[in-house]
């Protein structure tokens, strides 16, 4: 996609099972290199189950990805057994606040306070914050005002095929 005039980063959710494969990190990094893509443009979104204790091999693979330049994000932070320890122990650069928090933040003071606290904590730790599930202009403005770095949700657009994204925002793809 970078060759068609789009300046994009790609975030992918990965299954904890994939982190049982010792060769996975090497294959991902080799693929990025073969395609001429910068590893810094890839963010791997992790579920909390992958970060649970007693998974040293998986933890090492995460460190290897980070050392290879790939960014790591904790997806749906705050919905499971979130631990601030994850933010110190692992080389994450981003947390994603689940849309369930965002949907009620304007009508529920507790939800608002929780999001505000998560954003401030992430900022203090030098982490980027992504808010999911943004559906209204008011939510977008409030989250941006709190300091969320990135917002995603139907307020901006619906999911679409890459060809439609290119047609809307990029140049014409090269032939072949």
N, CA, C and O atoms as a DFTB+ gen file, in Angstrom:
704 C
 N C O
     1  1       0.804      -1.193       0.000
     2  2       0.000       0.000       0.000
     3  2       0.852       1.264       0.000
     4  3       0.441       2.291      -0.539
     5  1       2.004       1.193       0.585
     6  2       2.833       2.386       0.635
     7  2       3.216       2.841      -0.758
     8  3       3.460       4.026      -0.983
     9  1       3.269       1.903      -1.695
    10  2       3.667       2.258      -3.048
    11  2       2.556       2.953      -3.819
    12  3       2.792       3.411      -4.937
    13  1       1.355       3.048      -3.262
    14  2       0.258       3.704      -3.962
    15  2      -0.051       5.072      -3.364
    16  3      -1.130       5.618      -3.595
    17  1       0.870       5.624      -2.610
    18  2       0.718       6.982      -2.133
    19  2       0.054       7.132      -0.784
    20  3      -0.251       8.253      -0.378
    21  1      -0.179       6.055      -0.083
    22  2      -0.778       6.144       1.241
    23  2       0.309       6.068       2.307
    24  3       1.202       5.223       2.244
    25  1       0.220       6.944       3.264
    26  2       1.134       6.926       4.405
    27  2       0.390       6.245       5.550
    28  3      -0.326       6.903       6.304
    29  1       0.556       4.943       5.680
    30  2      -0.236       4.180       6.636
    31  2       0.642       3.362       7.572
    32  3       1.797       3.044       7.286
    33  1       0.035       3.044       8.696
    34  2       0.577       2.017       9.566
    35  2      -0.480       0.929       9.632
    36  3      -1.655       1.184       9.371
    37  1      -0.076      -0.252       9.971
    38  2      -0.980      -1.388      10.000
    39  2      -0.972      -1.980      11.401
    40  3       0.085      -2.250      11.972
    41  1      -2.162      -2.177      11.942
    42  2      -2.306      -2.853      13.233
    43  2      -2.978      -4.186      12.988
    44  3      -3.983      -4.265      12.282
    45  1      -2.421      -5.232      13.573
    46  2      -2.984      -6.576      13.415
    47  2      -3.142      -7.229      14.779
    48  3      -2.276      -7.121      15.648
    49  1      -4.271      -7.908      14.944
    50  2      -4.486      -8.698      16.150
    51  2      -3.872     -10.070      15.917
    52  3      -4.048     -10.660      14.852
    53  1      -3.170     -10.564      16.889
    54  2      -2.548     -11.871      16.758
    55  2      -3.094     -12.783      17.846
    56  3      -3.372     -12.342      18.961
    57  1      -3.239     -14.025      17.517
    58  2      -3.725     -15.036      18.439
    59  2      -2.608     -15.454      19.393
    60  3      -1.457     -15.591      18.977
    61  1      -2.939     -15.656      20.666
    62  2      -1.912     -16.150      21.587
    63  2      -1.286     -17.466      21.117
    64  3      -0.124     -17.742      21.417
    65  1      -2.062     -18.288      20.374
    66  2      -1.507     -19.551      19.863
    67  2      -0.338     -19.328      18.925
    68  3       0.594     -20.131      18.890
    69  1      -0.379     -18.242      18.166
    70  2       0.713     -17.964      17.236
    71  2       2.035     -17.761      17.965
    72  3       3.106     -17.977      17.398
    73  1       1.953     -17.351      19.206
    74  2       3.163     -17.084      19.971
    75  2       3.755     -18.354      20.579
    76  3       4.686     -18.279      21.381
    77  1       3.225     -19.514      20.206
    78  2       3.849     -20.779      20.577
    79  2       4.887     -21.194      19.540
    80  3       5.689     -22.094      19.789
    81  1       4.876     -20.545      18.388
    82  2       5.790     -20.856      17.286
    83  2       7.057     -20.018      17.439
    84  3       7.025     -18.797      17.290
    85  1       8.150     -20.670      17.731
    86  2       9.420     -19.973      17.960
    87  2       9.932     -19.233      16.718
    88  3      10.697     -18.277      16.843
    89  1       9.520     -19.666      15.529
    90  2      10.012     -19.060      14.291
    91  2       9.126     -17.919      13.800
    92  3       9.441     -17.270      12.803
    93  1       8.024     -17.676      14.497
    94  2       7.044     -16.689      14.066
    95  2       7.658     -15.300      13.899
    96  3       7.465     -14.663      12.864
    97  1       8.381     -14.833      14.887
    98  2       8.946     -13.483      14.836
    99  2       9.896     -13.349      13.656
   100  3       9.841     -12.360      12.925
   101  1      10.751     -14.315      13.469
   102  2      11.700     -14.255      12.359
   103  2      10.956     -14.184      11.021
   104  3      11.333     -13.402      10.148
   105  1       9.898     -14.998      10.851
   106  2       9.121     -14.975       9.599
   107  2       8.460     -13.618       9.381
   108  3       8.472     -13.098       8.265
   109  1       7.885     -13.039      10.430
   110  2       7.236     -11.737      10.283
   111  2       8.243     -10.662       9.896
   112  3       7.986      -9.856       9.002
   113  1       9.378     -10.651      10.563
   114  2      10.397      -9.638      10.267
   115  2      10.978      -9.838       8.870
   116  3      11.235      -8.865       8.162
   117  1      11.188     -11.099       8.468
   118  2      11.686     -11.378       7.115
   119  2      10.673     -10.934       6.060
   120  3      11.055     -10.394       5.022
   121  1       9.393     -11.157       6.319
   122  2       8.350     -10.744       5.375
   123  2       8.338      -9.232       5.222
   124  3       8.236      -8.721       4.107
   125  1       8.439      -8.519       6.322
   126  2       8.493      -7.056       6.245
   127  2       9.684      -6.606       5.402
   128  3       9.562      -5.714       4.562
   129  1      10.829      -7.230       5.634
   130  2      12.031      -6.862       4.887
   131  2      11.872      -7.183       3.398
   132  3      12.209      -6.360       2.548
   133  1      11.360      -8.373       3.082
   134  2      11.169      -8.768       1.685
   135  2      10.220      -7.826       0.959
   136  3      10.405      -7.550      -0.227
   137  1       9.209      -7.331       1.657
   138  2       8.228      -6.428       1.040
   139  2       8.674      -4.971       1.083
   140  3       7.983      -4.093       0.565
   141  1       9.828      -4.710       1.699
   142  2      10.340      -3.352       1.771
   143  2       9.551      -2.449       2.711
   144  3       9.496      -1.234       2.517
   145  1       8.945      -3.047       3.723
   146  2       8.135      -2.279       4.674
   147  2       8.895      -2.079       5.978
   148  3       9.549      -2.997       6.473
   149  1       8.807      -0.901       6.517
   150  2       9.468      -0.585       7.775
   151  2       8.739      -1.271       8.928
   152  3       7.517      -1.162       9.025
   153  1       9.455      -1.971       9.801
   154  2       8.788      -2.633      10.927
   155  2       8.073      -1.647      11.847
   156  3       7.124      -2.026      12.533
   157  1       8.510      -0.398      11.873
   158  2       7.867       0.613      12.715
   159  2       6.450       0.924      12.250
   160  3       5.674       1.533      12.987
   161  1       6.109       0.511      11.038
   162  2       4.759       0.738      10.501
   163  2       3.801      -0.389      10.882
   164  3       2.624      -0.344      10.524
   165  1       4.286      -1.387      11.597
   166  2       3.448      -2.502      12.029
   167  2       3.264      -2.449      13.540
   168  3       4.234      -2.347      14.292
   169  1       2.016      -2.517      13.972
   170  2       1.694      -2.638      15.388
   171  2       0.992      -3.966      15.584
   172  3      -0.007      -4.250      14.923
   173  1       1.510      -4.777      16.488
   174  2       0.877      -6.035      16.831
   175  2       0.050      -5.803      18.083
   176  3       0.569      -5.404      19.125
   177  1      -1.257      -6.063      17.961
   178  2      -2.167      -5.890      19.083
   179  2      -2.242      -7.201      19.855
   180  3      -2.495      -8.266      19.291
   181  1      -2.019      -7.093      21.147
   182  2      -1.944      -8.269      22.007
   183  2      -3.137      -8.318      22.951
   184  3      -3.612      -7.289      23.430
   185  1      -3.603      -9.516      23.204
   186  2      -4.622      -9.691      24.231
   187  2      -3.923      -9.902      25.564
   188  3      -2.767     -10.322      25.616
   189  1      -4.638      -9.607      26.634
   190  2      -4.033      -9.748      27.953
   191  2      -3.639     -11.192      28.265
   192  3      -2.695     -11.427      29.019
   193  1      -4.361     -12.163      27.686
   194  2      -4.034     -13.564      27.977
   195  2      -2.616     -13.912      27.547
   196  3      -1.989     -14.798      28.128
   197  1      -2.114     -13.223      26.538
   198  2      -0.744     -13.463      26.088
   199  2       0.267     -12.932      27.094
   200  3       1.403     -13.403      27.144
   201  1      -0.141     -11.957      27.891
   202  2       0.779     -11.318      28.815
   203  2       0.760     -11.952      30.204
   204  3       1.523     -11.554      31.084
   205  1      -0.107     -12.932      30.396
   206  2      -0.217     -13.551      31.712
   207  2       1.108     -14.166      32.131
   208  3       1.932     -14.504      31.282
   209  1       1.317     -14.313      33.426
   210  2       2.576     -14.874      33.934
   211  2       2.826     -16.298      33.437
   212  3       1.925     -16.961      32.922
   213  1       4.038     -16.739      33.599
   214  2       4.461     -18.108      33.288
   215  2       4.418     -18.421      31.798
   216  3       4.128     -19.553      31.412
   217  1       4.694     -17.458      30.982
   218  2       4.757     -17.674      29.541
   219  2       6.054     -17.067      29.017
   220  3       6.034     -16.204      28.140
   221  1       7.142     -17.509      29.543
   222  2       8.429     -16.889      29.231
   223  2       8.754     -16.922      27.744
   224  3       9.285     -15.948      27.210
   225  1       8.446     -18.026      27.065
   226  2       8.747     -18.098      25.628
   227  2       7.968     -17.018      24.869
   228  3       8.537     -16.329      24.022
   229  1       6.669     -16.864      25.166
   230  2       5.876     -15.847      24.503
   231  2       6.414     -14.451      24.820
   232  3       6.464     -13.585      23.947
   233  1       6.811     -14.244      26.065
   234  2       7.357     -12.942      26.458
   235  2       8.639     -12.635      25.692
   236  3       8.872     -11.494      25.293
   237  1       9.468     -13.655      25.487
   238  2      10.700     -13.449      24.730
   239  2      10.385     -13.101      23.279
   240  3      11.052     -12.254      22.686
   241  1       9.374     -13.747      22.703
   242  2       8.988     -13.433      21.328
   243  2       8.501     -11.986      21.213
   244  3       8.765     -11.318      20.213
   245  1       7.796     -11.509      22.229
   246  2       7.353     -10.111      22.234
   247  2       8.551      -9.169      22.278
   248  3       8.586      -8.161      21.572
   249  1       9.523      -9.503      23.104
   250  2      10.733      -8.667      23.171
   251  2      11.472      -8.697      21.835
   252  3      12.005      -7.678      21.396
   253  1      11.504      -9.870      21.185
   254  2      12.158      -9.982      19.879
   255  2      11.458      -9.122      18.828
   256  3      12.120      -8.465      18.025
   257  1      10.125      -9.121      18.829
   258  2       9.381      -8.266      17.904
   259  2       9.717      -6.799      18.153
   260  3      10.000      -6.049      17.219
   261  1       9.684      -6.405      19.406
   262  2      10.000      -5.022      19.772
   263  2      11.419      -4.659      19.341
   264  3      11.644      -3.590      18.773
   265  1      12.367      -5.540      19.609
   266  2      13.759      -5.279      19.224
   267  2      13.919      -5.210      17.707
   268  3      14.847      -4.573      17.210
   269  1      13.010      -5.870      16.961
   270  2      13.025      -5.813      15.503
   271  2      12.361      -4.566      14.943
   272  3      12.329      -4.371      13.728
   273  1      11.826      -3.711      15.831
   274  2      11.226      -2.455      15.394
   275  2       9.708      -2.450      15.342
   276  3       9.108      -1.407      15.082
   277  1       9.068      -3.597      15.583
   278  2       7.610      -3.679      15.543
   279  2       7.048      -3.102      16.834
   280  3       7.571      -3.347      17.921
   281  1       5.965      -2.324      16.696
   282  2       5.317      -1.723      17.862
   283  2       4.326      -2.720      18.464
   284  3       3.721      -3.514      17.743
   285  1       4.165      -2.676      19.782
   286  2       3.241      -3.568      20.480
   287  2       2.167      -2.750      21.187
   288  3       2.442      -1.699      21.766
   289  1       0.946      -3.252      21.127
   290  2      -0.192      -2.567      21.728
   291  2      -0.996      -3.564      22.552
   292  3      -1.159      -4.714      22.144
   293  1      -1.502      -3.134      23.711
   294  2      -2.411      -3.968      24.490
   295  2      -3.824      -3.592      24.080
   296  3      -4.283      -2.476      24.322
   297  1      -4.511      -4.552      23.449
   298  2      -5.850      -4.324      22.933
   299  2      -6.876      -4.441      24.057
   300  3      -6.716      -5.247      24.974
   301  1      -7.923      -3.636      23.978
   302  2      -9.034      -3.658      24.937
   303  2      -8.552      -3.522      26.370
   304  3      -9.046      -4.206      27.266
   305  1      -7.590      -2.639      26.585
   306  2      -7.027      -2.452      27.918
   307  2      -8.132      -2.044      28.882
   308  3      -8.923      -1.148      28.588
   309  1      -8.182      -2.702      30.024
   310  2      -9.155      -2.375      31.056
   311  2     -10.353      -3.288      31.084
   312  3     -11.177      -3.181      31.993
   313  1     -10.485      -4.193      30.112
   314  2     -11.682      -5.032      30.076
   315  2     -11.490      -6.379      30.754
   316  3     -12.471      -7.020      31.132
   317  1     -10.273      -6.813      30.913
   318  2     -10.029      -8.115      31.524
   319  2      -9.390      -7.931      32.878
   320  3      -9.888      -7.186      33.721
   321  1      -8.297      -8.609      33.075
   322  2      -7.564      -8.507      34.332
   323  2      -6.371      -7.592      34.134
   324  3      -5.237      -7.965      34.435
   325  1      -6.621      -6.418      33.637
   326  2      -5.550      -5.479      33.314
   327  2      -4.680      -5.221      34.529
   328  3      -5.159      -5.069      35.653
   329  1      -3.421      -5.178      34.270
   330  2      -2.465      -4.903      35.329
   331  2      -1.504      -3.836      34.832
   332  3      -0.984      -3.903      33.719
   333  1      -1.287      -2.861      35.683
   334  2      -0.329      -1.821      35.338
   335  2       1.058      -2.437      35.168
   336  3       1.914      -1.877      34.484
   337  1       1.270      -3.580      35.787
   338  2       2.548      -4.288      35.661
   339  2       2.849      -4.586      34.198
   340  3       4.010      -4.540      33.791
   341  1       1.817      -4.895      33.389
   342  2       2.030      -5.170      31.967
   343  2       2.714      -3.984      31.292
   344  3       3.574      -4.152      30.428
   345  1       2.318      -2.797      31.700
   346  2       2.842      -1.594      31.054
   347  2       4.300      -1.353      31.404
   348  3       5.022      -0.702      30.649
   349  1       4.734      -1.867      32.534
   350  2       6.141      -1.727      32.931
   351  2       6.968      -2.891      32.453
   352  3       8.124      -2.713      32.067
   353  1       6.395      -4.096      32.471
   354  2       7.160      -5.315      32.220
   355  2       7.386      -5.597      30.733
   356  3       8.390      -6.205      30.360
   357  1       6.461      -5.160      29.893
   358  2       6.548      -5.482      28.476
   359  2       6.831      -4.231      27.653
   360  3       6.471      -3.125      28.057
   361  1       7.475      -4.405      26.500
   362  2       7.848      -3.238      25.686
   363  2       6.682      -2.732      24.840
   364  3       6.802      -2.606      23.621
   365  1       5.555      -2.442      25.491
   366  2       4.412      -1.928      24.741
   367  2       4.586      -0.430      24.516
   368  3       5.197       0.271      25.323
   369  1       4.040       0.037      23.409
   370  2       4.115       1.461      23.107
   371  2       2.736       2.090      23.044
   372  3       2.601       3.296      22.837
   373  1       1.698       1.252      23.226
   374  2       0.354       1.751      23.018
   375  2      -0.645       0.922      23.818
   376  3      -0.479      -0.287      23.981
   377  1      -1.690       1.595      24.315
   378  2      -2.838       0.861      24.852
   379  2      -4.063       1.289      24.057
   380  3      -4.154       2.424      23.589
   381  1      -5.006       0.355      23.913
   382  2      -6.251       0.637      23.219
   383  2      -7.385       0.544      24.233
   384  3      -7.606      -0.503      24.843
   385  1      -8.093       1.645      24.403
   386  2      -9.221       1.679      25.318
   387  2     -10.440       1.118      24.593
   388  3     -10.802       1.588      23.513
   389  1     -11.058       0.128      25.184
   390  2     -12.169      -0.571      24.565
   391  2     -13.366       0.345      24.337
   392  3     -13.649       1.232      25.141
   393  1     -14.055       0.116      23.239
   394  2     -15.223       0.909      22.883
   395  2     -16.351       0.842      23.892
   396  3     -17.179       1.751      23.947
   397  1     -16.403      -0.217      24.697
   398  2     -17.447      -0.315      25.725
   399  2     -17.333       0.835      26.721
   400  3     -18.346       1.315      27.230
   401  1     -16.120       1.278      27.001
   402  2     -15.926       2.421      27.891
   403  2     -16.359       3.710      27.192
   404  3     -17.002       4.570      27.794
   405  1     -15.999       3.828      25.930
   406  2     -16.264       5.045      25.170
   407  2     -17.760       5.257      24.974
   408  3     -18.241       6.388      25.042
   409  1     -18.496       4.180      24.731
   410  2     -19.924       4.321      24.405
   411  2     -20.720       4.983      25.524
   412  3     -21.728       5.632      25.248
   413  1     -20.304       4.841      26.761
   414  2     -21.058       5.383      27.888
   415  2     -20.364       6.556      28.581
   416  3     -20.856       7.053      29.595
   417  1     -19.243       6.996      28.051
   418  2     -18.451       7.994      28.767
   419  2     -19.139       9.349      28.930
   420  3     -18.865      10.060      29.898
   421  1     -20.024       9.722      28.009
   422  2     -20.671      11.029      28.092
   423  2     -21.898      11.013      29.007
   424  3     -22.364      12.066      29.442
   425  1     -22.415       9.827      29.295
   426  2     -23.597       9.733      30.153
   427  2     -23.285       9.144      31.528
   428  3     -24.137       9.159      32.416
   429  1     -22.088       8.633      31.705
   430  2     -21.723       7.974      32.962
   431  2     -20.422       8.593      33.483
   432  3     -19.358       8.403      32.894
   433  1     -20.514       9.324      34.573
   434  2     -19.344      10.018      35.130
   435  2     -18.229       9.055      35.508
   436  3     -17.050       9.391      35.391
   437  1     -18.590       7.874      35.956
   438  2     -17.568       6.885      36.334
   439  2     -16.791       6.417      35.102
   440  3     -15.570       6.272      35.159
   441  1     -17.493       6.181      33.989
   442  2     -16.810       5.776      32.755
   443  2     -15.883       6.886      32.270
   444  3     -14.752       6.630      31.856
   445  1     -16.372       8.114      32.328
   446  2     -15.568       9.267      31.922
   447  2     -14.295       9.332      32.770
   448  3     -13.194       9.495      32.244
   449  1     -14.464       9.204      34.089
   450  2     -13.313       9.285      34.997
   451  2     -12.334       8.144      34.741
   452  3     -11.121       8.339      34.825
   453  1     -12.843       6.970      34.434
   454  2     -11.969       5.825      34.157
   455  2     -11.138       6.065      32.905
   456  3      -9.931       5.826      32.902
   457  1     -11.776       6.533      31.851
   458  2     -11.034       6.819      30.616
   459  2      -9.996       7.904      30.864
   460  3      -8.852       7.791      30.423
   461  1     -10.396       8.946      31.564
   462  2      -9.472      10.039      31.855
   463  2      -8.258       9.533      32.640
   464  3      -7.127       9.939      32.372
   465  1      -8.498       8.645      33.607
   466  2      -7.402       8.092      34.404
   467  2      -6.488       7.216      33.544
   468  3      -5.265       7.283      33.672
   469  1      -7.077       6.395      32.668
   470  2      -6.264       5.548      31.785
   471  2      -5.398       6.400      30.863
   472  3      -4.228       6.086      30.640
   473  1      -5.965       7.469      30.331
   474  2      -5.206       8.350      29.432
   475  2      -4.059       9.010      30.186
   476  3      -2.933       9.049      29.691
   477  1      -4.335       9.525      31.371
   478  2      -3.280      10.187      32.147
   479  2      -2.180       9.210      32.540
   480  3      -0.998       9.549      32.485
   481  1      -2.560       8.005      32.934
   482  2      -1.571       6.991      33.302
   483  2      -0.691       6.662      32.088
   484  3       0.534       6.611      32.194
   485  1      -1.326       6.443      30.948
   486  2      -0.566       6.123      29.734
   487  2       0.373       7.258      29.359
   488  3       1.523       7.021      28.991
   489  1      -0.112       8.486      29.451
   490  2       0.735       9.642      29.135
   491  2       1.937       9.705      30.068
   492  3       3.053       9.983      29.628
   493  1       1.716       9.449      31.347
   494  2       2.813       9.490      32.320
   495  2       3.864       8.425      32.022
   496  3       5.041       8.597      32.341
   497  1       3.430       7.322      31.409
   498  2       4.347       6.242      31.058
   499  2       4.904       6.381      29.644
   500  3       5.661       5.526      29.185
   501  1       4.530       7.455      28.958
   502  2       5.032       7.682      27.597
   503  2       4.395       6.772      26.563
   504  3       5.016       6.481      25.541
   505  1       3.175       6.315      26.801
   506  2       2.492       5.410      25.881
   507  2       1.474       6.171      25.039
   508  3       0.876       7.148      25.491
   509  1       1.292       5.710      23.829
   510  2       0.273       6.241      22.947
   511  2      -1.077       5.642      23.360
   512  3      -1.141       4.497      23.807
   513  1      -2.150       6.417      23.209
   514  2      -3.484       5.948      23.580
   515  2      -4.389       5.959      22.355
   516  3      -4.485       6.959      21.644
   517  1      -5.050       4.828      22.123
   518  2      -6.032       4.702      21.058
   519  2      -7.380       4.454      21.725
   520  3      -7.494       3.578      22.582
   521  1      -8.392       5.211      21.344
   522  2      -9.748       4.980      21.831
   523  2     -10.550       4.327      20.709
   524  3     -10.631       4.860      19.602
   525  1     -11.132       3.187      20.999
   526  2     -11.950       2.453      20.029
   527  2     -13.418       2.814      20.203
   528  3     -13.823       3.304      21.257
   529  1     -14.204       2.574      19.180
   530  2     -15.648       2.713      19.292
   531  2     -16.160       4.133      19.288
   532  3     -17.232       4.398      19.831
   533  1     -15.426       5.059      18.690
   534  2     -15.861       6.454      18.630
   535  2     -16.960       6.560      17.570
   536  3     -16.743       6.254      16.397
   537  1     -18.136       6.997      18.006
   538  2     -19.278       7.048      17.098
   539  2     -19.868       8.434      16.918
   540  3     -20.698       8.634      16.031
   541  1     -19.462       9.402      17.741
   542  2     -20.047      10.737      17.622
   543  2     -18.956      11.796      17.633
   544  3     -17.837      11.562      18.090
   545  1     -19.308      12.957      17.122
   546  2     -18.381      14.084      17.128
   547  2     -18.037      14.490      18.561
   548  3     -16.896      14.847      18.853
   549  1     -19.028      14.433      19.454
   550  2     -18.791      14.807      20.847
   551  2     -17.807      13.856      21.526
   552  3     -16.938      14.293      22.281
   553  1     -17.942      12.566      21.260
   554  2     -16.977      11.604      21.808
   555  2     -15.581      11.900      21.272
   556  3     -14.610      11.912      22.028
   557  1     -15.485      12.135      19.976
   558  2     -14.182      12.403      19.357
   559  2     -13.537      13.641      19.969
   560  3     -12.353      13.623      20.306
   561  1     -14.305      14.706      20.112
   562  2     -13.761      15.948      20.668
   563  2     -13.345      15.756      22.129
   564  3     -12.297      16.251      22.545
   565  1     -14.153      15.048      22.901
   566  2     -13.845      14.819      24.316
   567  2     -12.572      13.992      24.465
   568  3     -11.701      14.329      25.267
   569  1     -12.462      12.914      23.697
   570  2     -11.281      12.051      23.779
   571  2     -10.021      12.772      23.312
   572  3      -8.959      12.633      23.918
   573  1     -10.142      13.533      22.244
   574  2      -8.992      14.307      21.767
   575  2      -8.586      15.322      22.826
   576  3      -7.397      15.546      23.054
   577  1      -9.567      15.933      23.470
   578  2      -9.276      16.889      24.535
   579  2      -8.595      16.265      25.736
   580  3      -7.818      16.924      26.427
   581  1      -8.882      14.998      25.989
   582  2      -8.221      14.271      27.078
   583  2      -6.776      13.952      26.735
   584  3      -5.951      13.744      27.625
   585  1      -6.470      13.914      25.440
   586  2      -5.110      13.594      25.022
   587  2      -4.962      12.254      24.338
   588  3      -3.844      11.759      24.187
   589  1      -6.076      11.649      23.918
   590  2      -5.958      10.404      23.145
   591  2      -5.245      10.725      21.842
   592  3      -5.575      11.704      21.173
   593  1      -4.278       9.910      21.485
   594  2      -3.484      10.140      20.286
   595  2      -4.221       9.741      19.012
   596  3      -4.137      10.422      17.990
   597  1      -4.946       8.623      19.093
   598  2      -5.639       8.093      17.923
   599  2      -7.054       7.699      18.314
   600  3      -7.301       7.218      19.420
   601  1      -7.972       7.913      17.387
   602  2      -9.367       7.558      17.606
   603  2      -9.800       6.675      16.454
   604  3      -9.415       6.906      15.308
   605  1     -10.600       5.662      16.755
   606  2     -11.115       4.829      15.679
   607  2     -12.569       4.507      15.965
   608  3     -12.972       4.358      17.119
   609  1     -13.344       4.404      14.911
   610  2     -14.746       4.067      15.070
   611  2     -15.570       4.533      13.887
   612  3     -15.059       5.155      12.955
   613  1     -16.840       4.225      13.943
   614  2     -17.762       4.519      12.853
   615  2     -17.965       6.016      12.625
   616  3     -18.438       6.415      11.561
   617  1     -17.623       6.836      13.590
   618  2     -17.735       8.280      13.368
   619  2     -16.871       8.686      12.166
   620  3     -17.229       9.592      11.413
   621  1     -15.750       8.018      12.001
   622  2     -14.810       8.359      10.931
   623  2     -15.134       7.637       9.633
   624  3     -15.095       8.235       8.558
   625  1     -15.452       6.354       9.731
   626  2     -15.831       5.586       8.552
   627  2     -16.112       4.151       8.954
   628  3     -15.756       3.712      10.048
   629  1     -16.745       3.443       8.068
   630  2     -17.015       2.015       8.238
   631  2     -15.825       1.239       7.672
   632  3     -15.054       1.782       6.880
   633  1     -15.669      -0.024       8.071
   634  2     -14.626      -0.849       7.440
   635  2     -14.860      -0.910       5.930
   636  3     -15.999      -0.901       5.461
   637  1     -13.754      -0.972       5.178
   638  2     -13.871      -1.000       3.725
   639  2     -12.710      -1.784       3.123
   640  3     -11.656      -1.929       3.743
   641  1     -12.917      -2.287       1.912
   642  2     -11.820      -2.970       1.220
   643  2     -10.689      -1.977       0.935
   644  3     -10.928      -0.777       0.803
   645  1      -9.479      -2.478       0.845
   646  2      -8.323      -1.623       0.612
   647  2      -8.458      -0.874      -0.712
   648  3      -7.996       0.260      -0.829
   649  1      -9.081      -1.489      -1.701
   650  2      -9.243      -0.810      -2.994
   651  2     -10.092       0.454      -2.840
   652  3      -9.827       1.459      -3.499
   653  1     -11.105       0.412      -1.981
   654  2     -11.929       1.599      -1.744
   655  2     -11.145       2.660      -0.970
   656  3     -11.277       3.854      -1.237
   657  1     -10.338       2.222      -0.022
   658  2      -9.492       3.161       0.721
   659  2      -8.549       3.893      -0.222
   660  3      -8.387       5.110      -0.132
   661  1      -7.936       3.151      -1.119
   662  2      -7.017       3.746      -2.094
   663  2      -7.766       4.719      -2.998
   664  3      -7.265       5.803      -3.299
   665  1      -8.956       4.336      -3.428
   666  2      -9.743       5.208      -4.305
   667  2     -10.098       6.511      -3.592
   668  3     -10.121       7.569      -4.220
   669  1     -10.371       6.450      -2.315
   670  2     -10.765       7.648      -1.551
   671  2      -9.581       8.521      -1.157
   672  3      -9.672       9.749      -1.180
   673  1      -8.467       7.882      -0.795
   674  2      -7.388       8.634      -0.150
   675  2      -6.023       8.505      -0.797
   676  3      -5.108       9.244      -0.435
   677  1      -5.859       7.611      -1.719
   678  2      -4.536       7.403      -2.293
   679  2      -4.532       7.653      -3.780
   680  3      -5.497       8.158      -4.355
   681  1      -3.445       7.294      -4.374
   682  2      -3.351       7.425      -5.836
   683  2      -3.770       6.103      -6.462
   684  3      -4.064       5.140      -5.755
   685  1      -3.794       6.062      -7.739
   686  2      -4.174       4.856      -8.460
   687  2      -3.106       3.787      -8.248
   688  3      -1.916       4.069      -8.385
   689  1      -3.517       2.564      -7.916
   690  2      -2.519       1.521      -7.731
   691  2      -1.783       1.217      -9.033
   692  3      -2.340       1.354     -10.122
   693  1      -0.530       0.804      -8.903
   694  2       0.227       0.466     -10.110
   695  2      -0.367      -0.758     -10.795
   696  3      -0.948      -1.611     -10.125
   697  1      -0.234      -0.862     -12.117
   698  2      -0.787      -2.031     -12.830
   699  2      -0.074      -3.303     -12.412
   700  3       1.091      -3.293     -12.013
   701  1      -0.817      -4.405     -12.519
   702  2      -0.237      -5.723     -12.285
   703  2      -0.233      -6.086     -10.901
   704  3       0.226      -7.173     -10.550
